[in-house]
């Protein structure tokens, strides 16, 4: 099973009578966005390791190579190259998933970007892309997936937030606010869906050893230049376990993340914000 260069599926899965829960397919299906690297790539690996077929999406060409790597076992892995920062991109991804003829059993809405620096200096287009990708695309794709899962009476949704969600984030203000939005969104719709068979989990990583800080222009900050970052595989494992347990949220990675999340949650913003500034203000 694979994709053409336009991102549309070339081969359909063949239904089987041995499917779990009477779905007609031998393995459950997961969808993972932002899966070409980092936490998304590790989440896709978790699903494959646990016997899922996986549809993986990302904007860059690397998604095709990841699909080949992940598809060496029994799982079908489908690469969908698409820009989720646009409404058309979300609709294209959803159309590709629909072509599979099956409602996903799990969806990891993981794609996201950051924009580091002083708000007055960051180009407006960069801030708006953070909102479009982190916030708008999450709501847009969640709307489709929730409706399909509720109709099917089952499903699990993982939304990647961050411990940055628990307090204001100077020098990455739009990013931190976007993660506060998706964390609140995940917990709210999770409450709404309690009687439907669909669960929603907010994944809250701390600083993780991915390309995020380089892409966000934050390598010149104490946080970005620190070598004390979590392994994305550990974060993905925590996220997968919380998702399968139906937990509303999980602070992933090291114990220091849980401490920071607790402090950020309980400290007044007037105290938490200056503490965050020490970590995120550029050196220059």
NUPA-473793 format. One record per atom (N, C-alpha, C): x, y, z. Coordinates in steps of 0.1 Angstrom, whole numbers, padded with zeros to 4 digits, always signed. Layout:
BEGIN
XYZ/...
***
This chain:
BEGIN
+0009-0012+0000/+0000+0000+0000/+0009+0012+0000/+0005+0022-0008/+0014+0034-0009/+0006+0046-0014/+0013+0057-0017/+0007+0069-0022/+0013+0073-0035/+0006+0080-0043/+0012+0086-0055/+0018+0099-0051/+0024+0106-0061/+0031+0119-0058/+0021+0130-0054/+0009+0128-0057/-0001+0138-0054/-0007+0136-0040/-0002+0125-0033/-0007+0123-0019/-0019+0114-0018/-0024+0110-0030/-0037+0101-0029/-0033+0087-0030/-0041+0079-0024/-0038+0064-0022/-0039+0057-0036/-0029+0048-0038/-0029+0040-0050/-0036+0027-0048/-0035+0021-0036/-0039+0008-0034/-0048+0008-0021/-0059+0001-0022/-0068+0000-0011/-0066-0013-0003/-0068-0013+0010/-0067-0025+0018/-0079-0034+0015/-0076-0047+0016/-0087-0057+0014/-0093-0061+0027/-0106-0060+0029/-0112-0063+0042/-0110-0078+0045/-0109-0081+0058/-0108-0095+0063/-0118-0098+0074/-0122-0110+0075/-0132-0114+0085/-0126-0115+0098/-0113-0114+0100/-0106-0116+0112/-0104-0103+0120/-0110-0093+0116/-0107-0080+0122/-0112-0079+0136/-0105-0071+0145/-0110-0069+0158/-0122-0061+0158/-0131-0063+0168/-0143-0055+0170/-0152-0055+0158/-0151-0065+0149/-0160-0066+0138/-0158-0056+0127/-0146-0050+0126/-0145-0039+0116/-0142-0044+0102/-0139-0057+0101/-0135-0062+0088/-0121-0061+0084/-0112-0057+0093/-0098-0055+0090/-0090-0062+0101/-0079-0068+0097/-0071-0076+0107/-0064-0068+0118/-0061-0055+0115/-0054-0047+0125/-0061-0034+0126/-0061-0028+0138/-0066-0015+0140/-0058-0004+0132/-0064+0007+0129/-0058+0018+0121/-0056+0030+0130/-0043+0036+0129/-0040+0048+0135/-0036+0058+0125/-0039+0071+0128/-0034+0082+0120/-0026+0091+0128/-0014+0095+0123/-0004+0103+0130/+0000+0115+0122/-0002+0127+0126/+0003+0139+0119/+0016+0143+0125/+0024+0150+0116/+0037+0155+0120/+0046+0143+0123/+0045+0133+0114/+0052+0120+0117/+0065+0118+0110/+0070+0128+0104/+0083+0126+0096/+0095+0126+0105/+0094+0131+0118/+0105+0132+0127/+0100+0134+0141/+0109+0133+0151/+0106+0137+0164/+0095+0129+0171/+0087+0135+0179/+0076+0128+0187/+0067+0121+0177/+0063+0127+0166/+0054+0121+0157/+0059+0108+0151/+0072+0109+0147/+0078+0096+0142/+0078+0085+0152/+0081+0089+0165/+0081+0079+0176/+0068+0074+0179/+0057+0083+0178/+0044+0078+0180/+0040+0068+0169/+0043+0071+0157/+0040+0061+0146/+0047+0048+0149/+0059+0048+0154/+0066+0036+0157/+0059+0028+0168/+0054+0035+0178/+0046+0029+0189/+0034+0022+0183/+0027+0028+0175/+0015+0022+0169/+0019+0009+0161/+0029+0010+0153/+0033-0001+0145/+0038-0013+0154/+0045-0009+0165/+0050-0019+0174/+0038-0026+0181/+0027-0020+0182/+0015-0026+0189/+0005-0031+0179/+0009-0033+0167/+0001-0040+0158/-0009-0032+0150/-0008-0019+0149/-0016-0011+0141/-0012-0009+0127/-0021-0008+0117/-0018-0001+0104/-0018+0014+0107/-0009+0021+0100/-0008+0035+0103/-0008+0044+0090/-0015+0054+0090/-0015+0065+0080/-0007+0076+0086/+0005+0080+0081/+0013+0090+0086/+0013+0102+0077/+0013+0114+0083/+0012+0126+0075/+0023+0136+0079/+0028+0143+0069/+0037+0154+0072/+0039+0162+0059/+0044+0174+0060/+0046+0183+0049/+0058+0180+0040/+0068+0174+0047/+0081+0173+0040/+0082+0159+0033/+0092+0158+0024/+0094+0146+0016/+0098+0134+0025/+0104+0137+0037/+0109+0126+0045/+0098+0116+0049/+0085+0120+0048/+0075+0111+0053/+0074+0098+0044/+0079+0099+0032/+0079+0087+0023/+0089+0077+0029/+0101+0082+0032/+0112+0073+0038/+0107+0067+0051/+0101+0075+0059/+0096+0070+0072/+0086+0058+0070/+0077+0060+0060/+0067+0050+0057/+0074+0037+0053/+0085+0038+0045/+0092+0026+0041/+0098+0019+0053/+0105+0027+0062/+0111+0021+0074/+0101+0014+0083/+0089+0021+0085/+0079+0015+0094/+0072+0004+0088/+0072+0003+0075/+0064-0007+0068/+0071-0020+0065/+0082-0023+0072/+0090-0035+0069/+0084-0047+0076/+0075-0045+0085/+0069-0056+0092/+0056-0060+0086/+0046-0064+0095/+0033-0068+0090/+0023-0056+0088/+0026-0045+0094/+0017-0034+0093/+0017-0027+0080/+0006-0022+0075/+0005-0014+0064/+0008+0001+0068/+0017+0008+0062/+0020+0022+0066/+0019+0030+0053/+0010+0040+0054/+0007+0049+0043/+0012+0063+0045/+0020+0068+0036/+0025+0081+0037/+0016+0091+0030/+0013+0102+0036/+0004+0112+0030/+0012+0126+0032/+0017+0131+0021/+0024+0144+0022/+0015+0155+0020/+0013+0163+0030/+0003+0173+0029/+0006+0185+0039/+0002+0197+0035/+0005+0209+0044/-0008+0211+0052/-0007+0208+0065/-0019+0209+0074/-0021+0224+0079/-0012+0233+0075/-0015+0247+0079/-0025+0253+0071/-0030+0246+0061/-0041+0252+0052/-0054+0243+0054/-0066+0249+0053/-0078+0241+0053/-0078+0231+0042/-0074+0234+0030/-0073+0224+0020/-0065+0212+0023/-0054+0215+0030/-0045+0204+0034/-0052+0194+0044/-0059+0200+0053/-0066+0191+0063/-0077+0183+0055/-0084+0189+0046/-0094+0182+0039/-0088+0171+0030/-0076+0174+0025/-0069+0164+0016/-0065+0152+0025/-0060+0154+0037/-0056+0143+0046/-0069+0135+0049/-0079+0142+0053/-0091+0135+0057/-0097+0127+0045/-0096+0132+0033/-0101+0125+0021/-0093+0112+0019/-0080+0113+0021/-0071+0102+0020/-0074+0091+0030/-0077+0095+0042/-0080+0085+0053/-0094+0079+0050/-0103+0087+0045/-0116+0081+0041/-0115+0071+0030/-0106+0073+0021/-0104+0063+0010/-0100+0049+0015/-0095+0049+0027/-0091+0036+0033/-0104+0027+0036/-0115+0034+0037/-0128+0026+0039/-0129+0021+0053/-0123+0028+0063/-0123+0024+0077/-0122+0036+0086/-0129+0036+0097/-0128+0046+0107/-0115+0044+0116/-0106+0053+0117/-0095+0051+0125/-0098+0047+0140/-0090+0038+0145/-0092+0034+0159/-0085+0044+0169/-0074+0051+0163/-0067+0060+0171/-0061+0071+0162/-0061+0083+0167/-0056+0095+0159/-0047+0103+0168/-0035+0106+0164/-0025+0114+0171/-0024+0127+0164/-0030+0137+0169/-0029+0151+0163/-0017+0157+0169/-0006+0155+0162/+0007+0159+0168/+0014+0170+0161/+0011+0173+0148/+0018+0183+0141/+0018+0197+0148/+0029+0204+0147/+0030+0217+0153/+0043+0224+0151/+0043+0237+0152/+0056+0245+0150/+0056+0255+0161/+0068+0261+0162/+0070+0272+0171/+0076+0284+0164/+0076+0296+0171/+0082+0308+0166/+0088+0315+0178/+0101+0314+0179/+0108+0320+0190/+0113+0334+0188/+0114+0342+0199/+0119+0355+0198/+0109+0365+0203/+0113+0378+0202/+0104+0389+0207/+0092+0390+0198/+0080+0391+0204/+0068+0391+0195/+0068+0403+0185/+0074+0414+0189/+0074+0426+0180/+0083+0423+0168/+0093+0414+0170/+0102+0412+0159/+0099+0400+0150/+0091+0390+0155/+0087+0378+0148/+0078+0383+0136/+0081+0378+0124/+0072+0382+0113/+0058+0377+0115/+0048+0385+0112/+0034+0382+0114/+0031+0368+0108/+0036+0365+0096/+0033+0353+0089/+0037+0341+0098/+0048+0342+0105/+0053+0331+0114/+0043+0328+0125/+0039+0339+0132/+0029+0338+0142/+0016+0331+0137/+0011+0336+0126/-0001+0331+0121/+0000+0316+0116/+0012+0312+0112/+0014+0298+0108/+0013+0290+0121/+0019+0294+0132/+0018+0287+0144/+0003+0285+0148/-0005+0295+0147/-0019+0294+0150/-0026+0285+0140/-0023+0286+0127/-0030+0278+0117/-0027+0263+0119/-0014+0260+0122/-0010+0246+0123/-0014+0240+0136/-0010+0247+0147/-0012+0242+0160/-0026+0242+0165/-0034+0252+0161/-0047+0254+0167/-0058+0251+0156/-0058+0258+0145/-0069+0256+0135/-0069+0242+0130/-0057+0237+0126/-0057+0224+0119/-0061+0213+0130/-0058+0215+0142/-0062+0205+0153/-0077+0205+0154/-0083+0217+0155/-0097+0217+0156/-0104+0212+0144/-0099+0215+0132/-0105+0211+0119/-0104+0196+0118/-0093+0190+0120/-0092+0175+0118/-0099+0168+0129/-0098+0173+0141/-0105+0167+0153/-0120+0167+0150/-0126+0177+0144/-0140+0177+0141/-0144+0165+0132/-0136+0163+0122/-0139+0152+0113/-0138+0138+0120/-0127+0137+0127/-0124+0124+0134/-0133+0121+0145/-0137+0131+0153/-0146+0129+0164/-0160+0125+0158/-0165+0131+0148/-0178+0128+0143/-0178+0114+0137/-0167+0109+0130/-0166+0096+0125/-0165+0085+0137/-0157+0089+0147/-0155+0079+0158/-0168+0078+0166/-0175+0089+0169/-0188+0088+0176/-0198+0080+0168/-0198+0082+0155/-0207+0074+0147/-0204+0059+0148/-0191+0056+0149/-0186+0042+0151/-0188+0037+0165/-0189+0045+0175/-0190+0041+0188/-0177+0038+0195/-0166+0042+0189/-0153+0039+0195/-0142+0048+0189/-0131+0049+0196/-0120+0057+0191/-0112+0063+0202/-0099+0066+0199/-0090+0073+0209/-0083+0084+0201/-0083+0096+0207/-0076+0107+0201/-0065+0112+0211/-0053+0114+0206/-0042+0120+0213/-0039+0134+0207/-0039+0144+0215/-0035+0157+0210/-0023+0162+0217/-0012+0165+0209/+0000+0169+0215/+0000+0184+0219/+0000+0186+0232/+0001+0199+0238/+0016+0201+0243/+0018+0206+0255/+0031+0208+0260/+0030+0213+0274/+0041+0211+0282/+0040+0217+0295/+0041+0233+0294/+0044+0238+0282/+0043+0252+0280/+0029+0257+0281/+0019+0248+0281/+0005+0252+0282/+0001+0258+0295/+0009+0255+0306/+0004+0257+0319/+0007+0272+0324/+0015+0279+0317/+0018+0293+0321/+0022+0301+0308/+0021+0315+0309/+0025+0323+0298/+0039+0320+0293/+0042+0322+0280/+0055+0318+0275/+0062+0330+0268/+0068+0339+0275/+0075+0350+0269/+0086+0344+0259/+0087+0351+0248/+0097+0348+0237/+0093+0336+0229/+0082+0330+0232/+0075+0321+0223/+0060+0321+0226/+0056+0334+0227/+0042+0337+0232/+0031+0330+0224/+0032+0330+0211/+0021+0324+0203/+0021+0309+0204/+0033+0304+0205/+0034+0289+0206/+0028+0285+0220/+0032+0291+0231/+0027+0287+0244/+0012+0288+0244/+0007+0299+0239/-0007+0301+0239/-0014+0291+0231/-0008+0287+0220/-0015+0277+0211/-0015+0263+0218/-0005+0260+0226/-0005+0248+0234/-0015+0248+0246/-0017+0260+0251/-0027+0261+0262/-0041+0259+0256/-0043+0264+0243/-0056+0262+0237/-0058+0247+0235/-0049+0240+0229/-0052+0226+0225/-0053+0217+0237/-0046+0221+0248/-0047+0213+0261/-0061+0215+0266/-0066+0227+0267/-0079+0230+0272/-0090+0224+0262/-0088+0225+0250/-0097+0219+0240/-0098+0204+0242/-0086+0197+0243/-0086+0183+0245/-0094+0178+0257/-0091+0185+0268/-0098+0181+0281/-0113+0184+0280/-0117+0195+0273/-0131+0199+0272/-0139+0189+0264/-0134+0185+0252/-0141+0176+0243/-0141+0162+0249/-0130+0159+0256/-0129+0146+0263/-0140+0144+0273/-0143+0155+0280/-0155+0154+0290/-0168+0152+0282/-0169+0160+0271/-0182+0159+0264/-0184+0145+0258/-0173+0138+0255/-0174+0125+0248/-0174+0113+0257/-0175+0115+0270/-0174+0104+0280/-0184+0092+0277/-0195+0095+0273/-0205+0084+0271/-0206+0079+0257/-0196+0082+0248/-0197+0079+0234/-0188+0067+0230/-0179+0063+0239/-0169+0053+0235/-0156+0059+0229/-0156+0072+0229/-0144+0080+0223/-0137+0087+0235/-0124+0085+0235/-0116+0092+0246/-0106+0102+0239/-0103+0112+0247/-0093+0122+0242/-0083+0124+0253/-0070+0124+0249/-0059+0126+0258/-0050+0137+0254/-0046+0146+0263/-0037+0156+0260/-0023+0152+0264/-0014+0151+0254/+0000+0148+0257/+0008+0160+0259/+0015+0161+0271/+0022+0173+0275/+0037+0170+0277/+0045+0171+0266/+0059+0169+0268/+0066+0181+0273/+0078+0179+0278/+0087+0190+0282/+0097+0192+0270/+0108+0198+0272/+0118+0200+0262/+0123+0186+0257/+0122+0184+0244/+0125+0170+0238/+0135+0172+0228/+0143+0162+0226/+0155+0162+0217/+0150+0159+0203/+0144+0170+0197/+0139+0169+0183/+0145+0182+0176/+0140+0184+0163/+0144+0196+0156/+0136+0208+0159/+0127+0207+0169/+0118+0218+0172/+0125+0231+0175/+0135+0231+0183/+0141+0244+0187/+0149+0250+0176/+0155+0242+0167/+0161+0248+0156/+0151+0254+0146/+0140+0247+0143/+0130+0252+0134/+0123+0265+0140/+0122+0265+0153/+0115+0277+0159/+0125+0288+0162/+0138+0287+0158/+0147+0298+0160/+0150+0300+0175/+0151+0289+0183/+0152+0291+0197/+0165+0284+0202/+0175+0281+0194/+0187+0275+0198/+0196+0285+0206/+0193+0298+0205/+0201+0308+0213/+0194+0311+0226/+0186+0302+0231/+0180+0304+0244/+0185+0293+0254/+0185+0296+0267/+0189+0286+0276/+0181+0272+0275/+0169+0273+0272/+0161+0261+0270/+0165+0254+0257/+0166+0261+0246/+0169+0255+0234/+0184+0249+0233/+0193+0256+0240/+0207+0251+0239/+0210+0241+0250/+0201+0238+0259/+0203+0228+0269/+0205+0214+0264/+0214+0206+0269/+0215+0192+0265/+0206+0183+0274/+0198+0189+0283/+0190+0181+0292/+0176+0180+0286/+0174+0173+0275/+0161+0171+0269/+0157+0156+0269/+0144+0154+0268/+0139+0140+0268/+0141+0134+0254/+0142+0120+0254/+0142+0113+0242/+0127+0112+0237/+0125+0115+0224/+0112+0115+0219/+0105+0101+0220/+0113+0090+0220/+0108+0077+0221/+0101+0075+0235/+0108+0081+0246/+0102+0080+0259/+0089+0088+0260/+0088+0100+0253/+0076+0108+0253/+0065+0100+0246/+0068+0094+0234/+0058+0087+0227/+0053+0075+0234/+0062+0068+0241/+0057+0057+0249/+0047+0061+0260/+0051+0072+0267/+0042+0077+0277/+0028+0081+0271/+0029+0088+0260/+0017+0092+0253/+0008+0080+0248/+0015+0070+0243/+0007+0058+0238/+0000+0051+0250/+0008+0050+0261/+0002+0043+0272/-0010+0051+0278/-0009+0064+0279/-0020+0072+0284/-0032+0072+0275/-0029+0072+0262/-0040+0071+0252/-0047+0058+0253/-0040+0047+0254/-0047+0034+0255/-0054+0032+0268/-0050+0039+0279/-0056+0039+0292/-0068+0048+0293/-0070+0057+0283/-0081+0066+0283/-0079+0078+0292/-0067+0081+0296/-0064+0092+0305/-0067+0105+0298/-0071+0115+0306/-0074+0128+0300/-0062+0136+0296/-0051+0134+0304/-0038+0141+0300/-0026+0133+0307/-0015+0136+0301/-0002+0130+0307/+0009+0140+0305/+0017+0142+0315/+0029+0150+0314/+0040+0139+0311/+0045+0140+0299/+0055+0129+0295/+0069+0133+0298/+0077+0122+0298/+0092+0124+0299/+0096+0124+0314/+0106+0132+0317/+0113+0131+0330/+0104+0137+0341/+0109+0134+0353/+0102+0139+0365/+0102+0155+0366/+0113+0161+0360/+0113+0175+0361/+0102+0182+0353/+0097+0175+0343/+0086+0180+0335/+0073+0181+0344/+0071+0170+0352/+0060+0170+0361/+0061+0181+0371/+0073+0183+0376/+0075+0194+0386/+0072+0207+0380/+0077+0209+0368/+0075+0222+0361/+0060+0224+0358/+0053+0213+0354/+0039+0214+0352/+0031+0218+0364/+0035+0212+0375/+0028+0215+0388/+0031+0229+0392/+0043+0234+0391/+0047+0248+0395/+0039+0257+0386/+0039+0255+0373/+0032+0264+0364/+0017+0264+0366/+0012+0253+0370/-0003+0252+0373/-0007+0260+0385/+0002+0259+0395/-0002+0265+0408/+0004+0278+0412/+0015+0282+0405/+0021+0295+0407/+0012+0306+0400/+0011+0317+0407/+0004+0328+0400/+0012+0332+0387/+0006+0336+0377/+0012+0340+0364/+0023+0350+0366/+0021+0359+0376/+0030+0370+0379/+0044+0364+0383/+0044+0352+0389/+0056+0346+0393/+0061+0336+0383/+0052+0329+0376/+0056+0319+0367/+0062+0325+0354/+0057+0336+0350/+0061+0342+0337/+0076+0347+0338/+0080+0354+0348/+0095+0357+0349/+0104+0345+0349/+0099+0334+0356/+0107+0322+0356/+0109+0316+0343/+0098+0316+0335/+0099+0311+0321/+0108+0320+0312/+0108+0333+0315/+0116+0342+0307/+0131+0338+0308/+0135+0334+0320/+0149+0330+0321/+0153+0319+0312/+0144+0311+0308/+0147+0299+0300/+0145+0302+0285/+0137+0311+0282/+0133+0313+0267/+0138+0326+0261/+0143+0335+0269/+0149+0348+0264/+0162+0345+0256/+0163+0350+0244/+0176+0348+0237/+0188+0353+0244/+0199+0347+0242/+0212+0352+0249/+0216+0366+0244/+0214+0369+0232/+0218+0382+0227/+0209+0394+0231/
***
